[in-house]
Amino acid sequence: MEQKLNRCLEKIRKITDFVPRVGVVLGSGLGSFAEKVQMKETIPYASLPHFPVSTVKGHTGQFVLGGIGEVPVVLMQGRVHYYEGYDMQDVVLPVRLMGRMGAKTILLTNAAGGINPAFAPGDLMLISDHISTFVPSPLRGENIESLGTRFPDMSEVYSRALSEKIRKTAKSLGVPLKEGIYLQAPGPQYETPAEIRAFRTLGADAVGMSTACEAIAARHMGLEVAGISCVSNPAAGLGSAPLSHGEVQAAAKRVEAQFSALLHAAIASL
Ligand code: HPA
């Protein structure tokens, strides 16, 4: 795995010497955020050796490098998911690579099902913590000592300081921001109503199929992490209609402008 990472970094360093300060993973519906990047350069995932390439409709696969305000950023336009069949180590390779490129801060975004009854589709939720118990750890297997320690602490995965900056930014923009616990489910099937009731009992406010594994890999490397979910649908059993990927994408699209504005201002303030 370390070799894969090194090969990818070597390939990137042949293309560019750009050093990002912030790495951003763009979730469903946020792909067009990349248009806000100045002086951009793109690196398709497919051009990198051993790189996991997304198979999901609506997920483009490339790194976008450039500036948001004064801040050098690398964006992941498209991510890979565990349900696509990749091992967790491969799923988190892109995030680790952003860290290896120089990013010190990782912002994770996603679309998620709302479990907290106070959440409605279109709400944005700052991730305060996560539950990753239902998916394998990306750190399973031989530890990559050059990245981090065998038994990393996870008591503050989502940086309090960074989260406070995002809260302040949202307030100044007048963007309502909820807060809660994200649970990563394996997918690709949506959950059953019984699973959602169980997750609620466990303390989850939103459920999705990504993000927690990436946050773990980033924290393992000592990177600062924050996460924002776009609530795209009531989780199974809480709404009236069956869940569909189309509904998730459409809801994410509806709040894209607001989500984009928040992300842009939050990054520019770093
Ligand atoms: N469940 C899991 N993942 C999701 C959902 C959901 O309801 N909505 C968007 N991603």
Residues whose N, C-alpha, C, O or C-beta is under 5 A from the ligand:
A	BS01	HPA	A111 A112 G113 Y190 V207 G208 M209 S232 A235 V248
